[in-house]
Amino acid sequence: MPQFTPPVRDTRFVLEHVIGLADHAALPGFQNATPDVVDAVLDEGGKFVAEVLFPLNASGDQEGCTRHEDGSVTTPKGFKEAYTQFVESGWGTLSGPEEFGGQGMPHVISMAFQEYMISANMAFAMYPGLTHGATAALLVKGTDAQKAMYVPNMVSGKWGGTMNLTEPQCGTDLGLIRTRAEPQADGSYAITGTKIFISSGEHDLTENIIHLVLAKTPGAPESSKGISLFVVPKFIVNEDGSLGARNALSCGSIEHKMGIHANSTCVMNYDGATGWLVGEEMKGLAAMFIMMNAARLGVGLQGLGIAEVAYQNAVQYAQDRRQGRALTGPKEPNEKADTLFVHPDVRRMLMEAKAMTEGLRALCLWVAVQADLEHAAPTDEEKQLAGDLLGLLTPVIKGYGTDKGYEIATNAQQVYGGHGYIAEWGMEQYVRDARIAMIYEGTNGVQAMDLVGRKLASNGGRAVQAFFKLVGEDVAAAKAVPETAAFAEALEKASGQLQAATMWFMQNGMQNPDNVGAGAYSYMQIMGLVSTGLMWLRMASAAVKLKAAGEGDAAFLDAKLMTARFFAERILPDAGALRRKIEGGSESLMALPVEAFLAA
Amino acid sequence: MPQFTPPVRDTRFVLEHVIGLADHAALPGFQNATPDVVDAVLDEGGKFVAEVLFPLNASGDQEGCTRHEDGSVTTPKGFKEAYTQFVESGWGTLSGPEEFGGQGMPHVISMAFQEYMISANMAFAMYPGLTHGATAALLVKGTDAQKAMYVPNMVSGKWGGTMNLTEPQCGTDLGLIRTRAEPQADGSYAITGTKIFISSGEHDLTENIIHLVLAKTPGAPESSKGISLFVVPKFIVNEDGSLGARNALSCGSIEHKMGIHANSTCVMNYDGATGWLVGEEMKGLAAMFIMMNAARLGVGLQGLGIAEVAYQNAVQYAQDRRQGRALTGPKEPNEKADTLFVHPDVRRMLMEAKAMTEGLRALCLWVAVQADLEHAAPTDEEKQLAGDLLGLLTPVIKGYGTDKGYEIATNAQQVYGGHGYIAEWGMEQYVRDARIAMIYEGTNGVQAMDLVGRKLASNGGRAVQAFFKLVGEDVAAAKAVPETAAFAEALEKASGQLQAATMWFMQNGMQNPDNVGAGAYSYMQIMGLVSTGLMWLRMASAAVKLKAAGEGDAAFLDAKLMTARFFAERILPDAGALRRKIEGGSESLMALPVEAFLAA
């Protein structure tokens, strides 16, 4: 019943006018992303996901994955064929390195495509998504032999990849893992333990699955410093690249989840499975963070992707459904009722969704290009800035982006009234699917702590200072332009709240770190407002310039300017309240004893 | 896996110190609610729901209801036995009128019990809940013969009741209904049409189901002014009270819903079913609002009930689960990790839940007692005030209360991390169940419009002025007491924002009613903050007095004071941001044409 149209025009606007893709055209990797190629990726990639993946979204949710008695797992009807088509069309290879068979394009292009894939079918998108994360870790930490053995087939999508971190007794606190890795005479390790919540852990889409597994070697300390990373293939790979023996690992069960039913979330049992160390022993946490950081951006993108498709359908429903009359008098007197679209409170939900999805799209792509520029930028200074922004904003995109994704999906469901609660209409699936993105790859509370506890403080606050400088420069320029002055002032005010909150942390965090922890979530939310606001300032400024030059679609540009105004009037005001909450400190959060919560 | 303990102590605190139940002891109805009786209801009623209904909550969700080929519906395993026990114990009769076999207690006592029942099993609670709504309409609008025929068995719970409003083409806009009522020679009507989303529409719990159905008589206008209300029993009732012929109505299907699976939400087909007019012809909307207003309070209570049980489990999990270390250093160095409870961001979620559930409990019970005082208060002035407050705050409890219920359930799920997403842990059911309360009985957007469009304006703003007067008096008194002065000032500020927003509507609504519609939701949210805040002020003031008198449990009272402080520091600040959003007006919401939303 739902529909999906990839928002190609908006993506292109962001790539051209916010990212300034043309400005980077001469940089390594970017040469592969010529305007023609980018157009083809957006148009053809969008078409592929809309025509092939989207029709499997609802049926995949209803059917789910099936584990058989022998431990094998089949994905829902149609998934295998769609995956084969996905691999044959090369959609998974966009940003894979050319030396391993990829197309060598910048991550930002891959991100643009991935957003569409998530909108079309989030559970499906997770299969190649996890493979990308595992590939990233092997590329950075693996030996040349390991790369040669695994990466080409992972880039092509012939093999899948997974990340095995969580165990029943530990999620966030990976120092508590119990999976053991016993060194063998031949240099390999025997891996034994149980992992849970393993996305894409076992399935029928690929010939082989390359598991990356965190485990502890004998005598390793009982903390995160004792963790090592291992590559543990489902089928051992022979030296000639052919598949050898089945490894001693299996899917014990599939979790019964609230959503993403079409992704097989597995309990994985390792029973002395053969694995090989990736990177150095007891340096597994660093290797894991390579996977995690890539994955966190991808999860943030899930917030956006679900929000976009839910929003599109709410817009359509608001135009199809007739109920009641406009407050200002009947808009279509010949009909028995006006459309939902005339009601201000319905418009509020649609405009919030429009403002947030377009803002988050710009932010996701802008941060993704920092990941490219971190390596490709011409100067060390630019590389450092890109890396700083990437590190600072990755937890914001993950935490704030997925909160907003859930909120927008919930509001889109709300537009449907009672029909939104009924499975056949498809909206409740979006809410259930969106919910997991706030939890996995580090809960959003963990993201907030990563932001205030690590990213703010590192290098003497260099990243956040650079961010404030960027905002300040853009605000100053936009204040001088009549059409953007009001927006710039609203953003300046919100940015001022963020700076004041930062200062408050500096003044009150040392004496009591709980003061920082207590305000972390609100801080992440203000940072989300200001960074999304910066994107809206750039979109509005671009719209003004294009209009002045008589370029672009005037209606599209006018909509950008009006949506920016909505963002300033209806979304940015939260920054002040959030700052006040931070300044409340930790006392009223931490004062009560356990008994005060239990005594009913 | 989840647990539930009825929060009896907190309910009792509210009844004694916020409602002042003893002050009303001499009023009609309240005589039946002696302290001993109230204690018995809370203790024994709480015990009943915890022991009998709660164990069926998860299994009921998993199994759902089953429609058989003959159109009959069976509820999940154990429901019928539990319902029989419910009826035999008389838990449904608490506030039923004595002349029809009820216990004649005030609604506030019934509400206190219903909260527990919802926490224990929301889908179950809906069966008697709908019966209460239908009974209320019959009591006010039915003839003496109709009351005598139906009400005693509905009060006892032997028969069920439903409300049949929605049709495929109309939900909010009931003027569009197509169900026809053709007058018959014997004074009855032949009812024909299809109703959807009918909660408890068909089931195996009761001998008979008394459907109240909105339909249109021949020639009635095509608007809500043409609606009449009919009583249409599943089995025709003979004059001697025995059951006669099966009526020509049936359950066509059960909806596939996101949650409340154990309540049978039916498509109901009326094929010339025999019905009788309730009240006057074409005055059905007024009769319906009797059901609706009672039901809206009940739905608001669902927000609270789900929030309470979700919160309790999150607290327990936060104490059981060990992960990471406190920011201020290990709290239990001998354990491998501290409990989740030490982390400020987990405490934030738990304190928000605590502050909101206790605040909403007080508000629900305080508004429920207004429904009693509207009829029982000694003077006409007091009756009018009670009626005004009931009308004003019913949409707030429904809209704000259910938004908060969903938010708290979502946060409670978040405390569980990945386990929160897994069905076995029970938390995702609370989120799915809580979601419907924001939609049915008028979406929360409709509640906001009821508040600003009808309740604010009626009688020249008398109700809201009375509300501001109450807040002002309480604030003035509390400012003079050192322990409550800071809270009173925070509430005064939030109430000032609400007054400013009210003024803004008066100044800007006349020229453009969309300005009111655009701010309606934010207004409802500020009203939620201020009314819940008023309850916290009263709880804090009571705690101060009790402590000074050396009465009560000091730890419980200290927790009230600290939670009030949290409410002031962490929840009330939103009022300012919400006011600023209202003052943004409607222009940026309404300006964009349809095409601007579709052009992707």
Interface residues (C-beta under 8 A of the other chain):
Chain A: T5 P6 P7 V8 R9 D10 T166 C170 G171 T172 D173 G175 L176 I196 F197 E222 E255 H256 K257 M258 G259 Q312 V315 Q316 Q319 R322 Q323 G324 L327 T328 K336 A337 F341 H343 P344 D345 V346 R347 R348 M349 L350 M351 K354 Y406 T410 Q413 Q414 G417 G418 G420 Y421 I422 A423 E424 E428 V431 R432 R435 I436 M438 I439 Y440 T443 N444 G445 A448 M449 N512 P513 D514 V516 G517 A518 A520 Y521 A555 F556 D558 A559 M562 T563 R565 F566 E569 R570 P573 D574 A575 G576 A577 R580 K581 G584 G585 S586 S588 L589 M590 A591 L592 P593 V594 E595 A596 F597 L598 A599 A600
Chain B: T5 P6 P7 V8 R9 D10 T166 C170 G171 T172 D173 G175 L176 I196 F197 E222 E255 H256 K257 M258 G259 Q312 V315 Q316 Q319 R322 Q323 G324 L327 T328 K336 A337 F341 H343 P344 D345 V346 R347 R348 M349 L350 M351 K354 Y406 T410 Q413 Q414 G417 G418 G420 Y421 I422 A423 E424 E428 V431 R432 R435 I436 M438 I439 Y440 T443 N444 G445 A448 M449 N512 P513 D514 V516 G517 A518 A520 Y521 A555 F556 D558 A559 M562 T563 R565 F566 E569 R570 P573 D574 G576 A577 R580 K581 G584 G585 S586 S588 L589 M590 A591 L592 P593 V594 E595 A596 F597 L598 A599 A600
